[in-house]
Amino acid sequence: MTARDCVTLRPEGPLKGEITAPSDKSISHRAIIFASIGKGISRIRNFLRASDPMSTLNAMSALGVEIIDNIDEIVVHGRGLYGLKEPEDIIDCGNSGTTMRLLTGLLSAQKFLSILTGDESLRQRPMKRVITPLTEMGATIYGRKDNSLAPVAIRGQQLRPIKYRSPVASAQVKSAILLAGLYIAGTTTVEEPSRSRDHTERILPTIGASIEVEKNRVSIRGPAELSRLDITIPGDFSSAAFFLVAATIVKDSEILIKNTLLNPTRTGLLNVMERMGVSFEILNTSEVSGEPVGDILCRFTSQLKATEIRPEEVPSMIDEFPIFSVLATQADGVSVIRGARELRVKESDRIGTMTSELRKLGAEIEELPDGMTIKGPVKLKGAVVESHGDHRVAMALSVAALVAEGETKIEGISSVEISFPGFYEKLRDLVS
């Protein structure tokens, strides 16, 4: 470990022990927003204090919500649907696409002006996918490059219900529309090409929203009056995934990951790992605040089989492709990813980034317009690699370094703070 924005890793033997994944990032965002527009005092336990969710917390504070961090819980004094205040300054969403897109939906229904911006990476991520349906609902929104990029300026309006068929399966798009729909008399419907993560649909009915779900279609009837929220946030499966793959590919490893979210709209990687022959078990399952939770025990698997990721599987593992590509380098045969063009517009172009960086380590990867092919197994060799400012790329390359011959230097690791503070400390503890 170094004090600079890089780390040097090498194989150090098996990973053994147990960890608890950091709190779920997606649910942390939503908990703060929903608590802020509910009535009464809400309590959020196990909130993820990473850069992205903190951007949402700070944004809601800027909108006049009193939020108190008591260490063991976040206390939110909800202002109701119509109690938010016009911000005194531009709201900085940092690197968080969830913050920006969900707030665009929420603020479209407010009776004031607000402006959202973010860091250099976020200002290049697509916003038209959210602005288009909200404009159809009557919102007044202006963005750069023909309303496609941030910063965005939002002048709240009285909105109207729509039936919207989204061209992409995106929980952020869906949630933005549903948030706006809370304020509208009538039924607003969103239909996706395949089902995206459903945390919004799970939480909102528990605090008073009227929501119907039918396969890939979600409808909300407004106007709603939301009550206080009381929630305990489980561990983030997307963060746990790095240790699942590390346990799988580092010889003689065995890791127990406790209190992990097992929502089926998030755990597509487990289905893929099962096809590949990975040795894992699900233990101690329960339900926490409406979400399925359990422990995952994962062990080294000596013979992995290549697999093909089908387009309909992509939404349930959209955040796991960087670490899946590492796993695929150790599998026998050619693994294929198709239908994942969405990876081009994440914190980095994850198709191009993982292709170029894993090639530096000796991986046999071919880039496709909507995915990649990965031939294995390959003995990786240490090199200098770069995260491109992407937290999931940084962590995936760090796991790859654990099976690469010699030393691997990963540059740009400060991005890990976006979702997984303490990642390298947990990694070190498992090899000590």
N, C-alpha and C positions, 0 to 999 in steps of 0.2 A: 504494500500500500504506500502511496505517496501523498503528500499534501497538495500536489498539483491536480489539475483536472484530468488525471490519467491514472491507470493502475496496471501493474505488471503481474500476471498470473501464470502459473505452471501446474502441471499435474502433481498433486500431493497425496495421492492415495485415496481410499474410499471416503465417502461422505456418510456419516452415521449420526443418528440422533433424531430429535423432534423439534419442530418449529411451529409457530403460529404465523400464518400469512398476515400481512398488514390488512387493515380494514378495507372493505370493498369501496373502490373509488366511485363507481357509478351510483351506488346507493347513497354514499356520502353527499354527493352533489344534490341529489333529489331530496334527501332529507332536509337539508338546509333551506332549499327553495320552498318546499311544501309547508314546512313549519313556519316560514316567514309569512305566508299568505293564509295561514289558518288562524282561528281565533283562540286565544288563550296561550298558556305557557307550555311549550313543547320541550321534550328532553330527548337528546340524542346521545346514546352511549356508543363507545368504540368508534368515534368519528376519525376518519383518516386525516391526520395533520400533515399532508403532503402538499406540494405547491399547487396542484390543480384544484383540489377541493377548497383549499384556503382562498383561491381566487374567487370561488363562488361565495364563500363566507364573507369575504371583504366586499364583494359586490352588493350583497343583500344589506350589509351594514351601511353602505353608501346610499341605499334606497330607504334609509330611515328605520331599519329594523334593529332592535336592541338584542345583541347576541353576547352571551357571557360564557367564557370558557372556564369551567371549573375543574379542568384536568380529567376527572373521571366521567364528566358528561358535558355536553354543550347545551346550554339553556337558551331557548329562542322565545322572545316575547312577540308572538305572532300579531300582525296588524290587520289580518283579514284581507279579503280580496282587494278592497279599495283603499287600504291604508298606507300603501307605499308612497314615498315622497320623491319629487323630482331631484335627481342627484345634482350636487353643486359643481361637479367636475365630470370629465370623461371617465367612464368605468374601464379599468384595465383588467382584462380577462387573462393576462399572462400567456401561458401556452395552452390554455384549456379550451378546446373546441366545445366540450359539453357546456361549460359556463356560457360561452358566447351564443351558442345556438339555442339553448333552453331559455336564456334570458331574452333573446330576440322574440320568442313566442310570448313570453310573459309580458314584456314591455309593450308589445303591440296593442295590448288592451288597456294600457294605463292612460290617464288624461294628462300626460306631460311629455316633454322631450327628453330623450336619453341618447347617449352616444357610447358605443362599445368599440374598444380597440384591443390589441394584444401584442405579443412579441412578434419578431420578424417571421417566425414560422407560422404562427396563427394567422397573420395577415395575408398569407398565401394559400390558406385552406379554403375550400369552396363554401360560400355562403348562399349562393343562388338557390340551392336545394331547399333551404329554409325560407328564403325571402319570397320565392315564387308562390308557394301555397298561402303564406301569410298575406301576401298582396291580394290574392284571390279572395281572401276573407275580408278585405277592405283596409288592411294595414297600409300605413305610409312609411316606407323604409327606403333609405338611400345608402348605397355602398359604392365602393370603387369599382372600376372596370365593368360598367353596365350592371350595377347591383350584384356583382358576383364575389367581391372581396371586402374584407374589413379594412378600415373602420366602417361601421354602419351607424347611421343616424335614424332614430325611430321616433316618430310623432304618433303617440297613441291615439286610437280611434275606436268608435263603436264598430264592432266587427259583426260579420254574418256567418252562419254555419255553411260548411261546404262538405262535399264528398270528394276526397282527394285520393287518387291512385299514385302512390310514390314510385318513381322509376328505380329507386334504390331501397334496399332493406336497411334502414337506419333508425336506431332507437332515438338518436338526437332529433332527427326530423319529426318522427312520430311524437316525441314528447313535447317539442315546441308547439306543434299543432294542438295537442291535447291541452296544454297549458292555456293557450289562447281560447280554446273551446270552453274552458271553465267559466268564461265571462259572457258567453253568448246564449241567448234564448233560443233553444232548439238543439238539434243533434248534429254534431260534427263527427265525420267518419274519416279514418285513414286506412287505406289498404296498401299492403306491401307485397312485393313479389315473393318474399319468403319471410318467415317470422324473425324479427330482431328481438334483442333482449327486452324483457317485459317488466322491469322494476317499476316503471311509472304506473302501469296497469295494476300492479300488485299493491302499491302503497296508497294511491289516491282513494280507492273505495273504502279503505279502513278509516279514512277521516272525512267521509261524507260525500265523495263524488259518485255520480251515477255513470258507471262504465260497463259496456258490454263487449265481450271478446268472442269472435267467431273465426277460428283458424287464423288467417293473416290479416283480419279486419278488426279494427278497434273503433268503438263509437263512444262519445262522451256527450251527456245531456247537461246543458247549463240553463241558467246560471246556477252555480253551486255555492254552498256555504261550507267551508272546510273547518273542521274542529282541530284541536291540538293533536300533535303527533308524539307518540311514545315509541321509540324504536331502538333496538340494539343491532348494530351493523356487523354482519359476519365477515370472516376473512375473504380476501379477494382471490377468486380462482385464477384470474389472469396473472397475478403475482405468484401464486403457488405453482403455476405451470413451469416456471424456471427451475424450481427444485424437483418437480416431478421428472423433468427431462434429465437433470443432472444425476438424480438417483438411478435413472434408467441406463445411462451411457458410461458412468464412471464405475469401473470394476469393483465389485464387492460392496457397493453402497446400499444403504437402506435408510430411508427417511420417512418419518411420520409427520404429516402436515395436519395440524389440528384446526378445528372450527372453521372449515372452509365452505364457502358458498357452493351449493350443488344444483343451482338453478339450471334446468335443462336447456334454456336459451343461451347459456354461457359455457357449457361443458362439452362442446363438440370435440375438443381435443381428447377427452377420455375415450370417446367412441373410436376415434382414429387410432389412439394408442392400443386399444384392445385389438383392433384389426392387425396391428403391427406385431402383436405377441408380447406386449409389455406386461410385466408382472406387477399388478397393483390390487389393492383391496379397499373397499369403502366400509368404514367402521363407524359405529356410534351415531347413526343418523337421527336427526330431530328436525323440528321446525322452529326457527327463531324469527320473530316479527314477520311472519308470513313467508319466509324464505326457507327452502330446504338446506340443511347444513349437515356436515359430517366430517370425519377424519379420513385422510387418504394415506395409506401405507404403500410406498412404492419402493421396488428393489431393482438392482442391476439385472438387466436382461441381456444375455450373451448373444442371442440370435434374433435380430429384428428383421421384419419383412417390410419391404417397400409397399406403399399404398398410393391410391389416387384420391385426392380431395375433390368431391363433387361440388358443383356450384351451389346446390341447395344447403350444403354443410358450412359454407363460408360464414354466414352471419353468426353462427354459434361458436366460432373460433376466430373471429376477425382480429382479435388482439394477440392471438397465439401463433400467428404465422412466422414471426422471426424465430421463436424458439422451436417451432415445428421444423423449420428448415435446417436447424442444427441437428435435431433428432434424425431427420431423413438422411443426413450424410453418413450415419452409422448403420443404416438399414440396407439389407441385401436386395438389390434391384434398383429400379428407377421409380422414384416417387414423383407424382405429377400434381400440380396445383393449377386448377382452371376456375374461371369465374370469379377471380379475386381482384378485379381492376380497382376496387375500392382501396386497396393497399397503396395505390399510387398517390393518394391524397391524405395520408395520415401525417404524423409529425415529420416524417420524411417519406420519400418514395420507397416504401419498404421492399418492393420487388427489386428495384434497381440497387438499393443500398445493401440488402442481404446478399444479392448475387455478387456484387463487387467485393464486399468485405470477406465473405466466406471463400471466394476464389483466392484471396491473398493467403488464406490458411491451407490452400490446396484442394478445396472442395470442387467437385465436378458439377457445375450448375449451368443451366441454360435459361436465359430470361425469355419469358413469353409476354405478349401484351397484357394478358390478364392472369399471369401466374409465373410458374417456373417448373423446370424438371431438375431433379436432383438424383445423381447416380451414387450408389454406395455399395458396400461400406468403403470409406476412405480414411486413411490414416492422416489426420490433420497435422500440420506443422506450424509452429509458432511464427508470428509475424507482428507487424505494427498495423493495427486496424483502428477504424474511426466510427464513432456512434452517429455522426451527422446530426447531433443534437437530439437524437431520438432515444428516449429512456428504454424502450423495449429492445431496440437494437443493441444498446450498451449491455444490457443484462444477458441477452442471447449470446453475444460474442464472448462474454465472460464465462458462460457455461461451456462454450466451445473450447475455450482456453484450457479447461480442466482435462480435456482429452487430446490436446495438441502437443506434439513433441517439442520440448524446449519451452522458451518463454514467449508469451503473447502480451503485447502492450496494447491496452484499449484506451484510446483517447476520447475525451468528451464525456466522462462519466458523471459530471455534475447533473446531467439530465435525469439521472436515476431518481433524484429528489422529487421529480414530478409525481411519481406513483409509489416508490418503494424506499423511503428513508430507512437506512440501516441494512440495506441489501448485502453489502460487502461484509459487515460485521456478522450477519447470520451465516454467510458462506464460510467465513473464517472459523466460526464456532463449530461447524459441522466437520471440518477437517483437522481440528486440533485434538 
